[in-house]
Amino acid sequence: MRIDVQGREGTALLDTGATWSSIDKDLAEGLLLPRGPSRETAGATGRGTYPTFGTDLYIPVLGLTLTGPVPSLPLRDNGHDLDAVIGRDIICRYEFTINAETGLVRFTEL
């Protein structure tokens, strides 16, 4: 899924197992995003405490902007070629269907 972070295009994973959406920690630091309080987290990247960042993360396919503070994770440090993860905080606002043959995903706002 394509995203835009502060005018920079990137790639995000739609993750139905993630409670919260998050941004790659190194990306956020590289863009000099304002650093917020840290949060403890556990998931595919392991367990740790990582900062939140003030940002506008735009998801074009949804026409939605996630406004910070956005939690961060060391996605790329853990081998994930991603700039962000879109979690259930966003996913649960939509009903979505997937066409397994074509790969087309359709979102309908609830």
Accessible surface in RSA format (square Angstrom, percent):
REM  Atomic radii and reference values for relative SASA: ProtOr
REM  Chains: A
REM  Algorithm: Lee & Richards
REM  Probe-radius: 1.40
REM  Slices: 20
REM RES _ NUM      All-atoms   Total-Side   Main-Chain    Non-polar    All polar
REM                ABS   REL    ABS   REL    ABS   REL    ABS   REL    ABS   REL
RES MET A   1    60.85  31.5  15.15  10.0  45.70 108.8  29.87  25.4  30.99  41.1
RES ARG A   2   127.88  53.7 123.04  62.7   4.84  11.5  74.61 102.0  53.27  32.3
RES ILE A   3     1.71   1.0   0.00   0.0   1.71   4.1   0.00   0.0   1.71   4.6
RES ASP A   4    37.28  26.1  37.19  37.0   0.09   0.2   8.30  19.5  28.98  28.9
RES VAL A   5     0.64   0.4   0.64   0.6   0.00   0.0   0.64   0.6   0.00   0.0
RES GLN A   6    97.98  54.8  61.04  44.6  36.94  87.9  24.41  52.0  73.57  55.8
RES GLY A   7    66.92  82.5   0.00   N/A  66.92  82.5  32.52  89.3  34.40  77.0
RES ARG A   8    94.57  39.7  88.98  45.4   5.59  13.3  35.58  48.6  58.99  35.8
RES GLU A   9   124.18  71.3 108.71  82.2  15.47  36.8  35.59  68.8  88.59  72.3
RES GLY A  10     4.11   5.1   0.00   N/A   4.11   5.1   4.11  11.3   0.00   0.0
RES THR A  11    46.76  33.3  46.76  47.4   0.00   0.0  30.32  40.7  16.44  24.9
RES ALA A  12     2.96   2.7   0.00   0.0   2.96   6.7   0.00   0.0   2.96   7.8
RES LEU A  13    84.57  47.1  82.32  58.9   2.25   5.7  84.57  59.4   0.00   0.0
RES LEU A  14    43.17  24.0  24.96  17.9  18.20  45.8  24.96  17.5  18.20  49.0
RES ASP A  15    40.29  28.2  37.44  37.3   2.85   6.7   3.97   9.3  36.32  36.2
RES THR A  16    83.22  59.2  73.47  74.5   9.75  23.2  40.36  54.2  42.86  64.8
RES GLY A  17    61.06  75.3   0.00   N/A  61.06  75.3  34.87  95.7  26.19  58.7
RES ALA A  18    20.25  18.6  12.23  18.9   8.01  18.2  20.25  28.5   0.00   0.0
RES THR A  19    72.52  51.6  65.41  66.3   7.10  16.9  41.39  55.6  31.12  47.1
RES TRP A  20   133.26  53.5 125.27  60.6   7.99  18.8 113.52  60.5  19.75  32.0
RES SER A  21     0.88   0.7   0.20   0.3   0.69   1.6   0.20   0.4   0.69   1.0
RES SER A  22     3.03   2.6   3.02   4.0   0.01   0.0   2.83   6.0   0.20   0.3
RES ILE A  23     0.00   0.0   0.00   0.0   0.00   0.0   0.00   0.0   0.00   0.0
RES ASP A  24     1.60   1.1   1.60   1.6   0.00   0.0   0.00   0.0   1.60   1.6
RES LYS A  25    48.23  23.5  48.23  29.6   0.00   0.0  19.70  17.7  28.53  30.4
RES ASP A  26    68.82  48.2  60.25  60.0   8.57  20.3  27.72  65.2  41.09  41.0
RES LEU A  27    19.68  11.0  12.39   8.9   7.28  18.3  19.15  13.4   0.53   1.4
RES ALA A  28     0.00   0.0   0.00   0.0   0.00   0.0   0.00   0.0   0.00   0.0
RES GLU A  29    59.84  34.4  49.44  37.4  10.40  24.8  29.81  57.7  30.03  24.5
RES GLY A  30    61.55  75.9   0.00   N/A  61.55  75.9  36.67 100.6  24.89  55.7
RES LEU A  31    58.00  32.3  35.80  25.6  22.20  55.8  39.45  27.7  18.55  49.9
RES LEU A  32   158.55  88.3 132.18  94.6  26.37  66.3 136.85  96.1  21.70  58.4
RES LEU A  33    13.93   7.8   4.63   3.3   9.30  23.4   4.90   3.4   9.03  24.3
RES PRO A  34    93.25  68.0  80.86  73.7  12.39  45.0  92.30  76.2   0.95   5.9
RES ARG A  35   145.21  61.0 111.01  56.6  34.20  81.4  50.29  68.7  94.92  57.5
RES GLY A  36    26.99  33.3   0.00   N/A  26.99  33.3  18.34  50.3   8.66  19.4
RES PRO A  37   101.53  74.0  88.51  80.7  13.02  47.3 100.71  83.2   0.81   5.1
RES SER A  38    63.62  53.8  36.30  48.4  27.32  62.9  15.44  32.9  48.18  67.5
RES ARG A  39    89.45  37.6  83.52  42.6   5.93  14.1  36.91  50.4  52.54  31.8
RES GLU A  40   119.15  68.4  90.19  68.2  28.97  69.0  31.31  60.6  87.84  71.7
RES THR A  41    41.48  29.5  33.95  34.4   7.53  17.9  20.43  27.4  21.05  31.8
RES ALA A  42    59.87  55.0  29.16  45.0  30.71  69.9  29.56  41.6  30.31  80.3
RES GLY A  43    53.82  66.4   0.00   N/A  53.82  66.4  36.31  99.7  17.51  39.2
RES ALA A  44    96.39  88.6  48.74  75.2  47.65 108.4  62.23  87.6  34.16  90.5
RES THR A  45    15.51  11.0   2.79   2.8  12.72  30.3   3.94   5.3  11.57  17.5
RES GLY A  46    35.70  44.0   0.00   N/A  35.70  44.0  34.23  93.9   1.47   3.3
RES ARG A  47   175.10  73.5 143.04  72.9  32.06  76.3  58.40  79.8 116.70  70.7
RES GLY A  48    17.95  22.1   0.00   N/A  17.95  22.1  17.95  49.3   0.00   0.0
RES THR A  49    87.55  62.3  61.57  62.4  25.98  61.9  41.76  56.1  45.79  69.2
RES TYR A  50    37.08  17.3  35.48  20.2   1.60   4.2  20.31  15.3  16.77  20.7
RES PRO A  51     3.95   2.9   3.95   3.6   0.00   0.0   3.95   3.3   0.00   0.0
RES THR A  52     5.13   3.7   5.13   5.2   0.00   0.0   5.13   6.9   0.00   0.0
RES PHE A  53     2.36   1.2   2.36   1.5   0.00   0.0   2.36   1.4   0.00   0.0
RES GLY A  54    25.64  31.6   0.00   N/A  25.64  31.6  21.72  59.6   3.91   8.8
RES THR A  55    10.48   7.5   0.00   0.0  10.48  25.0   6.84   9.2   3.63   5.5
RES ASP A  56    70.92  49.7  68.27  68.0   2.65   6.3  15.93  37.5  54.99  54.8
RES LEU A  57     0.04   0.0   0.04   0.0   0.00   0.0   0.04   0.0   0.00   0.0
RES TYR A  58    85.60  40.0  85.60  48.7   0.00   0.0  57.04  42.9  28.56  35.2
RES ILE A  59     0.00   0.0   0.00   0.0   0.00   0.0   0.00   0.0   0.00   0.0
RES PRO A  60    62.42  45.5  46.41  42.3  16.01  58.2  46.41  38.3  16.01  99.5
RES VAL A  61    90.37  59.5  57.66  52.2  32.71  78.8  67.28  58.5  23.09  62.6
RES LEU A  62    24.55  13.7   1.85   1.3  22.71  57.1   6.38   4.5  18.18  48.9
RES GLY A  63    55.98  69.0   0.00   N/A  55.98  69.0  22.08  60.6  33.90  75.9
RES LEU A  64    31.13  17.3  29.42  21.0   1.71   4.3  31.13  21.9   0.00   0.0
RES THR A  65    65.34  46.5  43.96  44.6  21.38  51.0  26.35  35.4  38.99  58.9
RES LEU A  66    25.49  14.2  23.57  16.9   1.92   4.8  25.49  17.9   0.00   0.0
RES THR A  67    93.17  66.3  75.25  76.3  17.93  42.7  58.54  78.6  34.63  52.3
RES GLY A  68    21.00  25.9   0.00   N/A  21.00  25.9   2.94   8.1  18.06  40.4
RES PRO A  69    94.18  68.6  77.26  70.4  16.92  61.5  77.39  63.9  16.79 104.3
RES VAL A  70     1.11   0.7   0.66   0.6   0.45   1.1   1.11   1.0   0.00   0.0
RES PRO A  71    22.24  16.2  21.93  20.0   0.31   1.1  22.24  18.4   0.00   0.0
RES SER A  72     2.46   2.1   0.00   0.0   2.46   5.7   0.00   0.0   2.46   3.4
RES LEU A  73    30.81  17.2  30.81  22.0   0.00   0.0  30.81  21.6   0.00   0.0
RES PRO A  74    14.59  10.6  12.82  11.7   1.77   6.4  14.59  12.0   0.00   0.0
RES LEU A  75     4.66   2.6   4.66   3.3   0.00   0.0   4.66   3.3   0.00   0.0
RES ARG A  76    99.66  41.8  82.59  42.1  17.07  40.6  43.11  58.9  56.55  34.3
RES ASP A  77   104.71  73.3  67.31  67.0  37.40  88.4  23.27  54.8  81.44  81.2
RES ASN A  78    67.63  46.6  41.41  40.0  26.22  63.1  10.99  26.4  56.64  54.7
RES GLY A  79    71.60  88.3   0.00   N/A  71.60  88.3  39.14 107.4  32.45  72.7
RES HIS A  80    62.57  34.2  57.52  40.0   5.05  12.9  40.90  42.2  21.66  25.2
RES ASP A  81   112.60  78.9  96.76  96.3  15.84  37.5  39.64  93.3  72.96  72.8
RES LEU A  82    25.78  14.4  25.78  18.4   0.00   0.0  25.78  18.1   0.00   0.0
RES ASP A  83     5.37   3.8   5.37   5.3   0.00   0.0   0.04   0.1   5.33   5.3
RES ALA A  84     0.00   0.0   0.00   0.0   0.00   0.0   0.00   0.0   0.00   0.0
RES VAL A  85     9.73   6.4   9.71   8.8   0.03   0.1   9.71   8.4   0.03   0.1
RES ILE A  86     0.05   0.0   0.05   0.0   0.00   0.0   0.05   0.0   0.00   0.0
RES GLY A  87     0.00   0.0   0.00   N/A   0.00   0.0   0.00   0.0   0.00   0.0
RES ARG A  88    92.09  38.7  89.71  45.7   2.38   5.7  29.35  40.1  62.74  38.0
RES ASP A  89    38.57  27.0  17.69  17.6  20.88  49.4  21.38  50.3  17.19  17.1
RES ILE A  90     0.39   0.2   0.39   0.3   0.00   0.0   0.39   0.3   0.00   0.0
RES ILE A  91    13.64   7.8  10.75   8.0   2.89   7.0  13.48   9.7   0.16   0.4
RES CYS A  92    82.99  62.8  62.98  70.2  20.01  47.0  32.90  83.4  50.09  54.0
RES ARG A  93   111.13  46.7 103.57  52.8   7.56  18.0  44.02  60.2  67.11  40.7
RES TYR A  94    21.11   9.9  11.64   6.6   9.48  24.7   7.34   5.5  13.77  17.0
RES GLU A  95   104.16  59.8  98.36  74.4   5.80  13.8  31.11  60.2  73.04  59.6
RES PHE A  96    54.53  27.3  32.45  20.1  22.09  57.5  32.89  19.9  21.64  61.9
RES THR A  97    80.73  57.4  75.29  76.3   5.44  13.0  69.11  92.8  11.62  17.6
RES ILE A  98   108.71  61.9  78.39  58.4  30.33  73.1  79.07  56.9  29.64  80.4
RES ASN A  99    70.38  48.5  60.67  58.6   9.71  23.4  19.15  46.1  51.23  49.5
RES ALA A 100   102.49  94.2  67.39 104.0  35.11  79.9  72.72 102.4  29.78  78.9
RES GLU A 101   166.07  95.3 127.83  96.7  38.24  91.0  51.93 100.4 114.14  93.2
RES THR A 102    96.13  68.4  57.73  58.5  38.40  91.5  65.54  88.0  30.59  46.2
RES GLY A 103    50.49  62.3   0.00   N/A  50.49  62.3  30.52  83.8  19.97  44.7
RES LEU A 104    98.19  54.7  90.72  64.9   7.47  18.8  96.68  67.9   1.51   4.1
RES VAL A 105    50.13  33.0  35.22  31.9  14.91  35.9  35.22  30.6  14.91  40.4
RES ARG A 106   147.21  61.8 142.64  72.7   4.56  10.9  48.60  66.4  98.60  59.8
RES PHE A 107    41.62  20.8  14.27   8.8  27.34  71.2  14.27   8.7  27.34  78.3
RES THR A 108    78.07  55.5  74.82  75.9   3.25   7.7  56.63  76.1  21.44  32.4
RES GLU A 109   128.69  73.9 105.17  79.6  23.52  56.0  24.73  47.8 103.95  84.9
RES LEU A 110   142.28  79.2  82.01  58.7  60.27 151.5 111.71  78.5  30.57  82.3
END  Absolute sums over single chains surface
CHAIN  1 A     6241.1       4513.3       1727.8       3399.3       2841.7
END  Absolute sums over all chains
TOTAL          6241.1       4513.3       1727.8       3399.3       2841.7
